């Protein structure tokens, strides 16, 4: 992808990460019905990073346009979001491929059943449906996917 680079997040990126997370999770079918406020998500970025998130940002200089947050020890792709205006540029695949490179032994992730675009994307790129559950915090349905190098 021309003009887009990936790099590890720095503390100066955390506001942009939270803003993208909030904007994207607020799209229909993507996040929980009761989306946490931008302020709560911004605070969560600090907590998650302190607890082991490894965050990669996608940058179209000078702006952050997407991010990937993984928990490599647990094999979890925890968050993959892009700015809504950056959809359709191939950024999702760039970030997903980065997750695969950082967790070559495989990983799991979940999304919501109504997030049909994400589900199609994950299935198209080699992830398999594992199970359906309820979200541990919000109590709404979630769909688990997994990836293992073929």
C-alpha positions as CSV (number, residue, x, y, z in Angstrom):
1,X,0.0,0.0,0.0
2,X,1.6,3.2,-1.2
3,X,2.1,5.9,1.4
4,X,1.0,3.8,4.4
5,X,3.5,2.5,6.9
6,X,3.3,0.4,10.0
7,X,5.2,1.0,13.2
8,X,5.0,0.4,16.9
9,X,2.7,2.8,18.7
10,X,4.2,5.4,20.9
11,X,2.4,7.3,23.8
12,X,1.9,10.2,21.4
13,X,-0.4,8.0,19.3
14,X,-2.7,6.9,22.1
15,X,-5.3,9.7,21.6
16,X,-5.5,8.9,17.9
17,X,-5.8,5.2,18.6
18,X,-8.8,5.8,21.0
19,X,-10.4,8.2,18.5
20,X,-10.2,5.6,15.7
21,X,-11.4,2.9,18.0
22,X,-14.4,5.0,19.1
23,X,-15.3,6.1,15.5
24,X,-15.1,2.6,14.1
25,X,-16.7,0.7,17.0
26,X,-19.6,3.1,16.7
27,X,-20.5,2.0,13.2
28,X,-23.6,-0.2,12.9
29,X,-23.0,-3.8,13.9
30,X,-19.4,-3.3,14.9
31,X,-19.3,-2.4,18.6
32,X,-21.6,-3.0,21.5
33,X,-25.0,-1.5,21.6
34,X,-23.9,0.8,24.4
35,X,-20.5,2.0,23.2
36,X,-18.2,3.3,25.9
37,X,-17.3,7.0,25.7
38,X,-14.2,8.2,23.9
39,X,-12.8,9.1,27.3
40,X,-13.3,5.6,28.6
41,X,-11.7,4.0,25.6
42,X,-8.8,6.5,25.9
43,X,-8.3,5.4,29.5
44,X,-8.6,1.7,28.4
45,X,-5.7,2.2,25.9
46,X,-3.4,3.1,28.7
47,X,-4.6,0.2,30.9
48,X,-4.4,-2.4,28.1
49,X,-0.9,-1.3,27.0
50,X,0.3,-1.4,30.7
51,X,-1.1,-5.0,30.8
52,X,0.6,-6.2,27.7
53,X,-1.1,-5.0,24.5
54,X,1.4,-4.7,21.7
55,X,0.0,-2.0,19.4
56,X,1.0,-1.4,15.8
57,X,-0.3,1.8,14.1
58,X,-0.9,2.4,10.4
59,X,0.2,5.8,9.4
60,X,-0.4,7.8,6.3
61,X,2.0,10.6,7.4
62,X,1.3,12.5,9.4
63,X,-2.0,10.8,10.4
64,X,-2.7,7.5,12.2
65,X,-5.4,5.8,10.1
66,X,-5.6,2.4,11.8
67,X,-4.2,0.2,14.5
68,X,-3.7,-3.4,15.6
69,X,-3.6,-4.4,19.2
70,X,-2.5,-7.9,20.1
71,X,-1.9,-10.0,23.2
72,X,0.8,-12.3,21.8
73,X,1.3,-14.3,25.0
74,X,-2.4,-15.3,24.9
75,X,-2.5,-15.6,21.1
76,X,-5.2,-13.0,20.8
77,X,-5.8,-10.4,18.2
78,X,-7.6,-8.0,20.5
79,X,-8.4,-5.0,18.3
80,X,-8.1,-4.2,14.6
81,X,-9.7,-0.9,13.6
82,X,-9.2,1.7,10.9
83,X,-10.6,5.1,10.5
84,X,-14.0,4.8,8.6
85,X,-12.6,7.0,5.8
86,X,-9.7,4.5,5.3
87,X,-12.0,1.6,4.5
88,X,-11.5,-0.1,1.2
89,X,-7.8,0.8,0.9
90,X,-6.5,-2.6,1.8
91,X,-5.5,-1.4,5.2
92,X,-7.4,-4.2,7.0
93,X,-5.4,-6.9,5.1
94,X,-2.2,-5.0,5.8
95,X,-3.0,-5.0,9.6
96,X,-4.2,-8.6,9.6
97,X,-1.0,-9.8,7.8
98,X,1.0,-7.9,10.5
99,X,-0.9,-9.9,13.2
100,X,-0.1,-13.1,11.4
101,X,3.6,-12.1,11.2
102,X,3.7,-11.2,14.9
103,X,1.8,-14.3,16.0
104,X,2.9,-17.0,13.5
105,X,1.7,-19.8,15.7
106,X,-1.8,-18.6,15.4
107,X,-4.4,-16.5,17.2
108,X,-8.0,-16.0,18.0
109,X,-10.3,-13.0,17.9
110,X,-13.9,-12.2,18.2
111,X,-16.4,-9.9,16.5
112,X,-20.1,-9.4,16.7
113,X,-22.5,-11.4,14.6
114,X,-23.9,-8.3,12.9
115,X,-20.4,-7.2,11.8
116,X,-20.9,-9.0,8.5
117,X,-18.1,-7.1,6.7
118,X,-15.6,-8.2,9.3
119,X,-16.8,-11.7,9.3
120,X,-16.5,-12.0,5.5
121,X,-13.1,-10.4,5.6
122,X,-11.8,-12.8,8.2
123,X,-13.2,-15.8,6.5
124,X,-11.8,-14.7,3.1
125,X,-8.3,-14.4,4.7
126,X,-8.1,-17.8,6.3
127,X,-9.7,-17.4,9.7
128,X,-12.2,-20.1,10.7
129,X,-15.3,-19.8,12.9
130,X,-14.7,-21.4,16.2
131,X,-17.7,-20.8,18.4
132,X,-20.5,-18.4,19.4
133,X,-20.6,-16.9,23.0
134,X,-21.8,-13.9,24.9
135,X,-19.4,-11.0,25.5
136,X,-18.0,-11.3,29.0
137,X,-18.6,-7.5,29.7
138,X,-21.5,-6.4,27.6
139,X,-23.4,-9.7,27.5
140,X,-24.2,-9.5,23.8
141,X,-23.5,-12.2,21.3
142,X,-19.9,-12.6,19.9
143,X,-18.4,-14.9,17.3
144,X,-14.9,-16.3,17.8
145,X,-12.5,-16.9,14.9
146,X,-9.1,-18.5,14.8
147,X,-6.1,-18.5,12.5
148,X,-3.3,-21.0,12.3
149,X,-0.6,-21.0,9.6
150,X,-1.5,-23.5,7.0
